[in-house]
Amino acid sequence: HGLRVPQDVAIASIDNIDVAAMIRPALTTVNVPKRQLGQLAIQSLQSQKTFSNDSPVSMVIPTELIIRDSCGSKKLTDS
């Protein structure tokens, strides 16, 4: 369609895979701490086994927004 990144459209992703910083334009992404996510999942499963209540559980895992060129970050810093 002739769209250009980031001039016409901004792109962002989730997971911060290694290649995100290597491609051009570099991909803006959200870094999710996978190890911490896995540990919390295991803890949740273990607590469900120990405490067999059906009440919902909410967990917050801190993430990090990594701003790179695919979102127009150069435009933001040029002004």
PDB file of N, CA, C and O in Angstrom:
ATOM      1  N   HIS A   1       0.808  -1.198   0.000  1.00  0.00           N
ATOM      2  CA  HIS A   1       0.000   0.000   0.000  1.00  0.00           C
ATOM      3  C   HIS A   1       0.852   1.263   0.000  1.00  0.00           C
ATOM      4  O   HIS A   1       0.312   2.370  -0.002  1.00  0.00           O
ATOM      5  N   GLY A   2       2.135   1.120   0.002  1.00  0.00           N
ATOM      6  CA  GLY A   2       3.028   2.267  -0.069  1.00  0.00           C
ATOM      7  C   GLY A   2       3.212   3.017   1.236  1.00  0.00           C
ATOM      8  O   GLY A   2       3.733   4.132   1.234  1.00  0.00           O
ATOM      9  N   LEU A   3       2.799   2.432   2.351  1.00  0.00           N
ATOM     10  CA  LEU A   3       2.979   3.087   3.651  1.00  0.00           C
ATOM     11  C   LEU A   3       4.422   2.915   4.120  1.00  0.00           C
ATOM     12  O   LEU A   3       5.054   1.886   3.878  1.00  0.00           O
ATOM     13  N   ARG A   4       4.922   3.935   4.790  1.00  0.00           N
ATOM     14  CA  ARG A   4       6.294   3.897   5.303  1.00  0.00           C
ATOM     15  C   ARG A   4       6.267   3.928   6.826  1.00  0.00           C
ATOM     16  O   ARG A   4       5.445   4.613   7.435  1.00  0.00           O
ATOM     17  N   VAL A   5       7.174   3.177   7.423  1.00  0.00           N
ATOM     18  CA  VAL A   5       7.316   3.131   8.880  1.00  0.00           C
ATOM     19  C   VAL A   5       8.557   3.928   9.231  1.00  0.00           C
ATOM     20  O   VAL A   5       9.618   3.636   8.679  1.00  0.00           O
ATOM     21  N   PRO A   6       8.496   4.886  10.089  1.00  0.00           N
ATOM     22  CA  PRO A   6       7.394   5.390  10.899  1.00  0.00           C
ATOM     23  C   PRO A   6       6.727   6.641  10.309  1.00  0.00           C
ATOM     24  O   PRO A   6       5.884   7.253  10.965  1.00  0.00           O
ATOM     25  N   GLN A   7       7.093   7.025   9.085  1.00  0.00           N
ATOM     26  CA  GLN A   7       6.564   8.265   8.535  1.00  0.00           C
ATOM     27  C   GLN A   7       5.038   8.260   8.418  1.00  0.00           C
ATOM     28  O   GLN A   7       4.396   9.265   8.724  1.00  0.00           O
ATOM     29  N   ASP A   8       4.450   7.141   7.979  1.00  0.00           N
ATOM     30  CA  ASP A   8       3.007   7.065   7.759  1.00  0.00           C
ATOM     31  C   ASP A   8       2.270   6.270   8.828  1.00  0.00           C
ATOM     32  O   ASP A   8       1.100   6.532   9.107  1.00  0.00           O
ATOM     33  N   VAL A   9       2.944   5.313   9.416  1.00  0.00           N
ATOM     34  CA  VAL A   9       2.309   4.443  10.411  1.00  0.00           C
ATOM     35  C   VAL A   9       3.361   4.023  11.436  1.00  0.00           C
ATOM     36  O   VAL A   9       4.499   3.717  11.082  1.00  0.00           O
ATOM     37  N   ALA A  10       2.968   4.011  12.703  1.00  0.00           N
ATOM     38  CA  ALA A  10       3.856   3.561  13.774  1.00  0.00           C
ATOM     39  C   ALA A  10       3.581   2.093  14.069  1.00  0.00           C
ATOM     40  O   ALA A  10       2.439   1.639  13.990  1.00  0.00           O
ATOM     41  N   ILE A  11       4.618   1.365  14.406  1.00  0.00           N
ATOM     42  CA  ILE A  11       4.478  -0.067  14.725  1.00  0.00           C
ATOM     43  C   ILE A  11       5.150  -0.336  16.066  1.00  0.00           C
ATOM     44  O   ILE A  11       6.243   0.157  16.344  1.00  0.00           O
ATOM     45  N   ALA A  12       4.468  -1.130  16.890  1.00  0.00           N
ATOM     46  CA  ALA A  12       5.018  -1.564  18.174  1.00  0.00           C
ATOM     47  C   ALA A  12       4.654  -3.027  18.379  1.00  0.00           C
ATOM     48  O   ALA A  12       3.694  -3.525  17.791  1.00  0.00           O
ATOM     49  N   SER A  13       5.415  -3.702  19.207  1.00  0.00           N
ATOM     50  CA  SER A  13       5.147  -5.117  19.466  1.00  0.00           C
ATOM     51  C   SER A  13       5.297  -5.408  20.949  1.00  0.00           C
ATOM     52  O   SER A  13       5.668  -4.541  21.740  1.00  0.00           O
ATOM     53  N   ILE A  14       5.004  -6.631  21.300  1.00  0.00           N
ATOM     54  CA  ILE A  14       5.185  -7.088  22.677  1.00  0.00           C
ATOM     55  C   ILE A  14       6.144  -8.267  22.646  1.00  0.00           C
ATOM     56  O   ILE A  14       6.034  -9.134  21.780  1.00  0.00           O
ATOM     57  N   ASP A  15       7.060  -8.304  23.557  1.00  0.00           N
ATOM     58  CA  ASP A  15       7.978  -9.419  23.811  1.00  0.00           C
ATOM     59  C   ASP A  15       9.437  -9.059  23.670  1.00  0.00           C
ATOM     60  O   ASP A  15      10.282  -9.774  24.209  1.00  0.00           O
ATOM     61  N   ASN A  16       9.779  -7.999  22.981  1.00  0.00           N
ATOM     62  CA  ASN A  16      11.176  -7.560  22.853  1.00  0.00           C
ATOM     63  C   ASN A  16      12.105  -8.694  22.426  1.00  0.00           C
ATOM     64  O   ASN A  16      13.122  -8.950  23.070  1.00  0.00           O
ATOM     65  N   ILE A  17      11.747  -9.363  21.344  1.00  0.00           N
ATOM     66  CA  ILE A  17      12.629 -10.412  20.827  1.00  0.00           C
ATOM     67  C   ILE A  17      13.940  -9.782  20.354  1.00  0.00           C
ATOM     68  O   ILE A  17      13.976  -8.591  20.045  1.00  0.00           O
ATOM     69  N   ASP A  18      14.997 -10.559  20.296  1.00  0.00           N
ATOM     70  CA  ASP A  18      16.331 -10.045  19.965  1.00  0.00           C
ATOM     71  C   ASP A  18      16.371  -9.284  18.649  1.00  0.00           C
ATOM     72  O   ASP A  18      17.050  -8.263  18.538  1.00  0.00           O
ATOM     73  N   VAL A  19      15.655  -9.772  17.667  1.00  0.00           N
ATOM     74  CA  VAL A  19      15.711  -9.164  16.335  1.00  0.00           C
ATOM     75  C   VAL A  19      15.050  -7.776  16.295  1.00  0.00           C
ATOM     76  O   VAL A  19      15.271  -7.025  15.345  1.00  0.00           O
ATOM     77  N   ALA A  20      14.252  -7.428  17.295  1.00  0.00           N
ATOM     78  CA  ALA A  20      13.545  -6.144  17.306  1.00  0.00           C
ATOM     79  C   ALA A  20      14.494  -4.956  17.225  1.00  0.00           C
ATOM     80  O   ALA A  20      14.166  -3.947  16.601  1.00  0.00           O
ATOM     81  N   ALA A  21      15.645  -5.060  17.837  1.00  0.00           N
ATOM     82  CA  ALA A  21      16.619  -3.965  17.812  1.00  0.00           C
ATOM     83  C   ALA A  21      17.477  -3.996  16.550  1.00  0.00           C
ATOM     84  O   ALA A  21      18.111  -2.996  16.214  1.00  0.00           O
ATOM     85  N   MET A  22      17.507  -5.123  15.850  1.00  0.00           N
ATOM     86  CA  MET A  22      18.386  -5.271  14.694  1.00  0.00           C
ATOM     87  C   MET A  22      17.748  -4.878  13.367  1.00  0.00           C
ATOM     88  O   MET A  22      18.447  -4.453  12.448  1.00  0.00           O
ATOM     89  N   ILE A  23      16.424  -5.015  13.258  1.00  0.00           N
ATOM     90  CA  ILE A  23      15.774  -4.689  11.989  1.00  0.00           C
ATOM     91  C   ILE A  23      15.724  -3.180  11.811  1.00  0.00           C
ATOM     92  O   ILE A  23      15.909  -2.439  12.776  1.00  0.00           O
ATOM     93  N   ARG A  24      15.480  -2.716  10.599  1.00  0.00           N
ATOM     94  CA  ARG A  24      15.385  -1.279  10.332  1.00  0.00           C
ATOM     95  C   ARG A  24      14.046  -0.959   9.710  1.00  0.00           C
ATOM     96  O   ARG A  24      13.690  -1.578   8.708  1.00  0.00           O
ATOM     97  N   PRO A  25      13.296  -0.039  10.244  1.00  0.00           N
ATOM     98  CA  PRO A  25      13.578   0.686  11.471  1.00  0.00           C
ATOM     99  C   PRO A  25      13.462  -0.233  12.687  1.00  0.00           C
ATOM    100  O   PRO A  25      12.661  -1.168  12.703  1.00  0.00           O
ATOM    101  N   ALA A  26      14.276   0.054  13.699  1.00  0.00           N
ATOM    102  CA  ALA A  26      14.252  -0.751  14.927  1.00  0.00           C
ATOM    103  C   ALA A  26      12.852  -0.719  15.521  1.00  0.00           C
ATOM    104  O   ALA A  26      12.207   0.329  15.545  1.00  0.00           O
ATOM    105  N   LEU A  27      12.382  -1.869  16.001  1.00  0.00           N
ATOM    106  CA  LEU A  27      11.001  -2.041  16.438  1.00  0.00           C
ATOM    107  C   LEU A  27      10.784  -1.623  17.886  1.00  0.00           C
ATOM    108  O   LEU A  27      11.428  -2.141  18.798  1.00  0.00           O
ATOM    109  N   THR A  28       9.868  -0.678  18.085  1.00  0.00           N
ATOM    110  CA  THR A  28       9.438  -0.310  19.436  1.00  0.00           C
ATOM    111  C   THR A  28       8.707  -1.513  20.026  1.00  0.00           C
ATOM    112  O   THR A  28       7.933  -2.171  19.331  1.00  0.00           O
ATOM    113  N   THR A  29       8.948  -1.801  21.296  1.00  0.00           N
ATOM    114  CA  THR A  29       8.377  -3.015  21.872  1.00  0.00           C
ATOM    115  C   THR A  29       8.177  -2.877  23.378  1.00  0.00           C
ATOM    116  O   THR A  29       8.732  -1.982  24.015  1.00  0.00           O
ATOM    117  N   VAL A  30       7.388  -3.764  23.923  1.00  0.00           N
ATOM    118  CA  VAL A  30       7.202  -3.850  25.370  1.00  0.00           C
ATOM    119  C   VAL A  30       7.954  -5.088  25.852  1.00  0.00           C
ATOM    120  O   VAL A  30       7.707  -6.199  25.383  1.00  0.00           O
ATOM    121  N   ASN A  31       8.864  -4.882  26.784  1.00  0.00           N
ATOM    122  CA  ASN A  31       9.620  -5.989  27.350  1.00  0.00           C
ATOM    123  C   ASN A  31       8.813  -6.610  28.490  1.00  0.00           C
ATOM    124  O   ASN A  31       8.469  -5.934  29.460  1.00  0.00           O
ATOM    125  N   VAL A  32       8.521  -7.890  28.362  1.00  0.00           N
ATOM    126  CA  VAL A  32       7.784  -8.635  29.389  1.00  0.00           C
ATOM    127  C   VAL A  32       8.765  -9.588  30.056  1.00  0.00           C
ATOM    128  O   VAL A  32       9.382 -10.407  29.374  1.00  0.00           O
ATOM    129  N   PRO A  33       8.923  -9.498  31.383  1.00  0.00           N
ATOM    130  CA  PRO A  33       9.878 -10.380  32.072  1.00  0.00           C
ATOM    131  C   PRO A  33       9.365 -11.824  32.104  1.00  0.00           C
ATOM    132  O   PRO A  33       8.610 -12.207  32.998  1.00  0.00           O
ATOM    133  N   LYS A  34       9.782 -12.603  31.129  1.00  0.00           N
ATOM    134  CA  LYS A  34       9.252 -13.959  30.944  1.00  0.00           C
ATOM    135  C   LYS A  34       9.553 -14.883  32.125  1.00  0.00           C
ATOM    136  O   LYS A  34       8.713 -15.694  32.514  1.00  0.00           O
ATOM    137  N   ARG A  35      10.738 -14.757  32.684  1.00  0.00           N
ATOM    138  CA  ARG A  35      11.101 -15.615  33.817  1.00  0.00           C
ATOM    139  C   ARG A  35      10.175 -15.334  35.000  1.00  0.00           C
ATOM    140  O   ARG A  35       9.671 -16.262  35.633  1.00  0.00           O
ATOM    141  N   GLN A  36       9.954 -14.048  35.297  1.00  0.00           N
ATOM    142  CA  GLN A  36       9.072 -13.669  36.405  1.00  0.00           C
ATOM    143  C   GLN A  36       7.640 -14.127  36.127  1.00  0.00           C
ATOM    144  O   GLN A  36       6.943 -14.584  37.033  1.00  0.00           O
ATOM    145  N   LEU A  37       7.206 -14.003  34.878  1.00  0.00           N
ATOM    146  CA  LEU A  37       5.871 -14.451  34.497  1.00  0.00           C
ATOM    147  C   LEU A  37       5.716 -15.953  34.745  1.00  0.00           C
ATOM    148  O   LEU A  37       4.696 -16.403  35.267  1.00  0.00           O
ATOM    149  N   GLY A  38       6.733 -16.714  34.365  1.00  0.00           N
ATOM    150  CA  GLY A  38       6.704 -18.162  34.583  1.00  0.00           C
ATOM    151  C   GLY A  38       6.698 -18.523  36.063  1.00  0.00           C
ATOM    152  O   GLY A  38       5.975 -19.425  36.487  1.00  0.00           O
ATOM    153  N   GLN A  39       7.511 -17.811  36.850  1.00  0.00           N
ATOM    154  CA  GLN A  39       7.555 -18.081  38.292  1.00  0.00           C
ATOM    155  C   GLN A  39       6.203 -17.791  38.946  1.00  0.00           C
ATOM    156  O   GLN A  39       5.741 -18.558  39.791  1.00  0.00           O
ATOM    157  N   LEU A  40       5.573 -16.684  38.554  1.00  0.00           N
ATOM    158  CA  LEU A  40       4.262 -16.349  39.127  1.00  0.00           C
ATOM    159  C   LEU A  40       3.199 -17.351  38.699  1.00  0.00           C
ATOM    160  O   LEU A  40       2.298 -17.665  39.477  1.00  0.00           O
ATOM    161  N   ALA A  41       3.293 -17.852  37.485  1.00  0.00           N
ATOM    162  CA  ALA A  41       2.337 -18.861  37.021  1.00  0.00           C
ATOM    163  C   ALA A  41       2.456 -20.138  37.847  1.00  0.00           C
ATOM    164  O   ALA A  41       1.449 -20.725  38.244  1.00  0.00           O
ATOM    165  N   ILE A  42       3.693 -20.565  38.102  1.00  0.00           N
ATOM    166  CA  ILE A  42       3.913 -21.772  38.910  1.00  0.00           C
ATOM    167  C   ILE A  42       3.419 -21.550  40.342  1.00  0.00           C
ATOM    168  O   ILE A  42       2.768 -22.422  40.917  1.00  0.00           O
ATOM    169  N   GLN A  43       3.728 -20.382  40.918  1.00  0.00           N
ATOM    170  CA  GLN A  43       3.252 -20.075  42.270  1.00  0.00           C
ATOM    171  C   GLN A  43       1.733 -20.086  42.333  1.00  0.00           C
ATOM    172  O   GLN A  43       1.148 -20.573  43.301  1.00  0.00           O
ATOM    173  N   SER A  44       1.098 -19.549  41.301  1.00  0.00           N
ATOM    174  CA  SER A  44      -0.368 -19.513  41.257  1.00  0.00           C
ATOM    175  C   SER A  44      -0.939 -20.931  41.207  1.00  0.00           C
ATOM    176  O   SER A  44      -1.897 -21.250  41.912  1.00  0.00           O
ATOM    177  N   LEU A  45      -0.343 -21.772  40.369  1.00  0.00           N
ATOM    178  CA  LEU A  45      -0.804 -23.163  40.276  1.00  0.00           C
ATOM    179  C   LEU A  45      -0.603 -23.902  41.592  1.00  0.00           C
ATOM    180  O   LEU A  45      -1.464 -24.680  42.004  1.00  0.00           O
ATOM    181  N   GLN A  46       0.525 -23.669  42.256  1.00  0.00           N
ATOM    182  CA  GLN A  46       0.787 -24.323  43.532  1.00  0.00           C
ATOM    183  C   GLN A  46      -0.196 -23.854  44.599  1.00  0.00           C
ATOM    184  O   GLN A  46      -0.666 -24.657  45.405  1.00  0.00           O
ATOM    185  N   SER A  47      -0.511 -22.553  44.609  1.00  0.00           N
ATOM    186  CA  SER A  47      -1.449 -22.057  45.619  1.00  0.00           C
ATOM    187  C   SER A  47      -2.858 -22.565  45.346  1.00  0.00           C
ATOM    188  O   SER A  47      -3.624 -22.781  46.286  1.00  0.00           O
ATOM    189  N   GLN A  48      -3.213 -22.759  44.093  1.00  0.00           N
ATOM    190  CA  GLN A  48      -4.532 -23.329  43.776  1.00  0.00           C
ATOM    191  C   GLN A  48      -4.626 -24.755  44.279  1.00  0.00           C
ATOM    192  O   GLN A  48      -5.679 -25.194  44.741  1.00  0.00           O
ATOM    193  N   LYS A  49      -3.525 -25.470  44.188  1.00  0.00           N
ATOM    194  CA  LYS A  49      -3.494 -26.848  44.665  1.00  0.00           C
ATOM    195  C   LYS A  49      -3.606 -26.880  46.191  1.00  0.00           C
ATOM    196  O   LYS A  49      -4.309 -27.726  46.744  1.00  0.00           O
ATOM    197  N   THR A  50      -2.915 -25.962  46.873  1.00  0.00           N
ATOM    198  CA  THR A  50      -2.915 -25.911  48.328  1.00  0.00           C
ATOM    199  C   THR A  50      -4.220 -25.338  48.875  1.00  0.00           C
ATOM    200  O   THR A  50      -4.810 -25.891  49.804  1.00  0.00           O
ATOM    201  N   PHE A  51      -4.663 -24.231  48.295  1.00  0.00           N
ATOM    202  CA  PHE A  51      -5.878 -23.540  48.741  1.00  0.00           C
ATOM    203  C   PHE A  51      -6.914 -23.663  47.636  1.00  0.00           C
ATOM    204  O   PHE A  51      -6.957 -22.840  46.721  1.00  0.00           O
ATOM    205  N   SER A  52      -7.727 -24.665  47.719  1.00  0.00           N
ATOM    206  CA  SER A  52      -8.658 -24.939  46.627  1.00  0.00           C
ATOM    207  C   SER A  52      -9.879 -24.014  46.655  1.00  0.00           C
ATOM    208  O   SER A  52     -11.019 -24.477  46.691  1.00  0.00           O
ATOM    209  N   ASN A  53      -9.624 -22.698  46.637  1.00  0.00           N
ATOM    210  CA  ASN A  53     -10.747 -21.771  46.508  1.00  0.00           C
ATOM    211  C   ASN A  53     -10.808 -21.291  45.062  1.00  0.00           C
ATOM    212  O   ASN A  53      -9.797 -21.264  44.361  1.00  0.00           O
ATOM    213  N   ASP A  54     -11.990 -20.920  44.636  1.00  0.00           N
ATOM    214  CA  ASP A  54     -12.174 -20.523  43.248  1.00  0.00           C
ATOM    215  C   ASP A  54     -12.217 -19.011  43.077  1.00  0.00           C
ATOM    216  O   ASP A  54     -12.722 -18.524  42.065  1.00  0.00           O
ATOM    217  N   SER A  55     -11.702 -18.264  44.036  1.00  0.00           N
ATOM    218  CA  SER A  55     -11.736 -16.810  43.906  1.00  0.00           C
ATOM    219  C   SER A  55     -10.691 -16.357  42.881  1.00  0.00           C
ATOM    220  O   SER A  55      -9.596 -16.916  42.812  1.00  0.00           O
ATOM    221  N   PRO A  56     -11.039 -15.345  42.091  1.00  0.00           N
ATOM    222  CA  PRO A  56     -10.109 -14.865  41.063  1.00  0.00           C
ATOM    223  C   PRO A  56      -8.851 -14.249  41.671  1.00  0.00           C
ATOM    224  O   PRO A  56      -8.884 -13.696  42.770  1.00  0.00           O
ATOM    225  N   VAL A  57      -7.775 -14.352  40.959  1.00  0.00           N
ATOM    226  CA  VAL A  57      -6.498 -13.827  41.407  1.00  0.00           C
ATOM    227  C   VAL A  57      -6.031 -12.793  40.385  1.00  0.00           C
ATOM    228  O   VAL A  57      -6.154 -13.000  39.178  1.00  0.00           O
ATOM    229  N   SER A  58      -5.503 -11.698  40.873  1.00  0.00           N
ATOM    230  CA  SER A  58      -4.967 -10.665  39.995  1.00  0.00           C
ATOM    231  C   SER A  58      -3.492 -10.463  40.330  1.00  0.00           C
ATOM    232  O   SER A  58      -3.118 -10.334  41.496  1.00  0.00           O
ATOM    233  N   MET A  59      -2.670 -10.438  39.301  1.00  0.00           N
ATOM    234  CA  MET A  59      -1.240 -10.216  39.479  1.00  0.00           C
ATOM    235  C   MET A  59      -0.804  -9.122  38.526  1.00  0.00           C
ATOM    236  O   MET A  59      -1.293  -9.041  37.399  1.00  0.00           O
ATOM    237  N   VAL A  60       0.109  -8.286  38.973  1.00  0.00           N
ATOM    238  CA  VAL A  60       0.652  -7.229  38.133  1.00  0.00           C
ATOM    239  C   VAL A  60       2.138  -7.485  37.966  1.00  0.00           C
ATOM    240  O   VAL A  60       2.877  -7.602  38.944  1.00  0.00           O
ATOM    241  N   ILE A  61       2.558  -7.568  36.735  1.00  0.00           N
ATOM    242  CA  ILE A  61       3.966  -7.776  36.436  1.00  0.00           C
ATOM    243  C   ILE A  61       4.470  -6.515  35.751  1.00  0.00           C
ATOM    244  O   ILE A  61       3.918  -6.112  34.727  1.00  0.00           O
ATOM    245  N   PRO A  62       5.499  -5.888  36.290  1.00  0.00           N
ATOM    246  CA  PRO A  62       5.998  -4.665  35.660  1.00  0.00           C
ATOM    247  C   PRO A  62       6.604  -4.965  34.290  1.00  0.00           C
ATOM    248  O   PRO A  62       7.341  -5.936  34.118  1.00  0.00           O
ATOM    249  N   THR A  63       6.281  -4.120  33.335  1.00  0.00           N
ATOM    250  CA  THR A  63       6.835  -4.229  31.992  1.00  0.00           C
ATOM    251  C   THR A  63       7.610  -2.961  31.674  1.00  0.00           C
ATOM    252  O   THR A  63       7.562  -1.993  32.432  1.00  0.00           O
ATOM    253  N   GLU A  64       8.314  -2.966  30.572  1.00  0.00           N
ATOM    254  CA  GLU A  64       9.105  -1.801  30.181  1.00  0.00           C
ATOM    255  C   GLU A  64       8.854  -1.504  28.711  1.00  0.00           C
ATOM    256  O   GLU A  64       8.997  -2.384  27.862  1.00  0.00           O
ATOM    257  N   LEU A  65       8.479  -0.263  28.410  1.00  0.00           N
ATOM    258  CA  LEU A  65       8.323   0.172  27.033  1.00  0.00           C
ATOM    259  C   LEU A  65       9.689   0.584  26.499  1.00  0.00           C
ATOM    260  O   LEU A  65      10.341   1.468  27.056  1.00  0.00           O
ATOM    261  N   ILE A  66      10.117  -0.060  25.418  1.00  0.00           N
ATOM    262  CA  ILE A  66      11.396   0.257  24.800  1.00  0.00           C
ATOM    263  C   ILE A  66      11.093   0.981  23.492  1.00  0.00           C
ATOM    264  O   ILE A  66      10.669   0.369  22.512  1.00  0.00           O
ATOM    265  N   ILE A  67      11.316   2.283  23.494  1.00  0.00           N
ATOM    266  CA  ILE A  67      10.983   3.105  22.333  1.00  0.00           C
ATOM    267  C   ILE A  67      12.144   3.073  21.347  1.00  0.00           C
ATOM    268  O   ILE A  67      13.282   3.408  21.675  1.00  0.00           O
ATOM    269  N   ARG A  68      11.813   2.656  20.121  1.00  0.00           N
ATOM    270  CA  ARG A  68      12.797   2.627  19.049  1.00  0.00           C
ATOM    271  C   ARG A  68      12.211   3.358  17.838  1.00  0.00           C
ATOM    272  O   ARG A  68      11.155   3.984  17.940  1.00  0.00           O
ATOM    273  N   ASP A  69      12.876   3.282  16.724  1.00  0.00           N
ATOM    274  CA  ASP A  69      12.524   4.083  15.554  1.00  0.00           C
ATOM    275  C   ASP A  69      11.150   3.796  14.949  1.00  0.00           C
ATOM    276  O   ASP A  69      10.576   4.693  14.331  1.00  0.00           O
ATOM    277  N   SER A  70      10.599   2.603  15.096  1.00  0.00           N
ATOM    278  CA  SER A  70       9.355   2.238  14.414  1.00  0.00           C
ATOM    279  C   SER A  70       8.136   3.023  14.884  1.00  0.00           C
ATOM    280  O   SER A  70       7.077   2.950  14.260  1.00  0.00           O
ATOM    281  N   CYS A  71       8.270   3.770  15.971  1.00  0.00           N
ATOM    282  CA  CYS A  71       7.132   4.556  16.451  1.00  0.00           C
ATOM    283  C   CYS A  71       7.300   6.039  16.140  1.00  0.00           C
ATOM    284  O   CYS A  71       6.473   6.854  16.548  1.00  0.00           O
ATOM    285  N   GLY A  72       8.365   6.394  15.421  1.00  0.00           N
ATOM    286  CA  GLY A  72       8.601   7.793  15.111  1.00  0.00           C
ATOM    287  C   GLY A  72       9.353   8.515  16.193  1.00  0.00           C
ATOM    288  O   GLY A  72       9.225   9.732  16.326  1.00  0.00           O
ATOM    289  N   SER A  73      10.142   7.792  16.978  1.00  0.00           N
ATOM    290  CA  SER A  73      10.844   8.396  18.113  1.00  0.00           C
ATOM    291  C   SER A  73      11.787   9.508  17.689  1.00  0.00           C
ATOM    292  O   SER A  73      11.997  10.453  18.450  1.00  0.00           O
ATOM    293  N   LYS A  74      12.360   9.423  16.501  1.00  0.00           N
ATOM    294  CA  LYS A  74      13.239  10.500  16.036  1.00  0.00           C
ATOM    295  C   LYS A  74      12.459  11.784  15.855  1.00  0.00           C
ATOM    296  O   LYS A  74      12.967  12.870  16.134  1.00  0.00           O
ATOM    297  N   LYS A  75      11.218  11.665  15.386  1.00  0.00           N
ATOM    298  CA  LYS A  75      10.365  12.841  15.236  1.00  0.00           C
ATOM    299  C   LYS A  75      10.120  13.489  16.583  1.00  0.00           C
ATOM    300  O   LYS A  75      10.083  14.715  16.688  1.00  0.00           O
ATOM    301  N   LEU A  76       9.951  12.670  17.624  1.00  0.00           N
ATOM    302  CA  LEU A  76       9.687  13.199  18.957  1.00  0.00           C
ATOM    303  C   LEU A  76      10.893  13.951  19.504  1.00  0.00           C
ATOM    304  O   LEU A  76      10.737  14.957  20.196  1.00  0.00           O
ATOM    305  N   THR A  77      12.094  13.469  19.199  1.00  0.00           N
ATOM    306  CA  THR A  77      13.290  14.097  19.750  1.00  0.00           C
ATOM    307  C   THR A  77      13.779  15.266  18.901  1.00  0.00           C
ATOM    308  O   THR A  77      14.592  16.064  19.368  1.00  0.00           O
ATOM    309  N   ASP A  78      13.300  15.382  17.662  1.00  0.00           N
ATOM    310  CA  ASP A  78      13.740  16.458  16.774  1.00  0.00           C
ATOM    311  C   ASP A  78      13.116  17.805  17.121  1.00  0.00           C
ATOM    312  O   ASP A  78      13.677  18.845  16.776  1.00  0.00           O
ATOM    313  N   SER A  79      11.973  17.808  17.794  1.00  0.00           N
ATOM    314  CA  SER A  79      11.285  19.078  18.044  1.00  0.00           C
ATOM    315  C   SER A  79      11.788  19.796  19.268  1.00  0.00           C
ATOM    316  O   SER A  79      11.296  20.877  19.595  1.00  0.00           O
TER     317      SER A  79
END
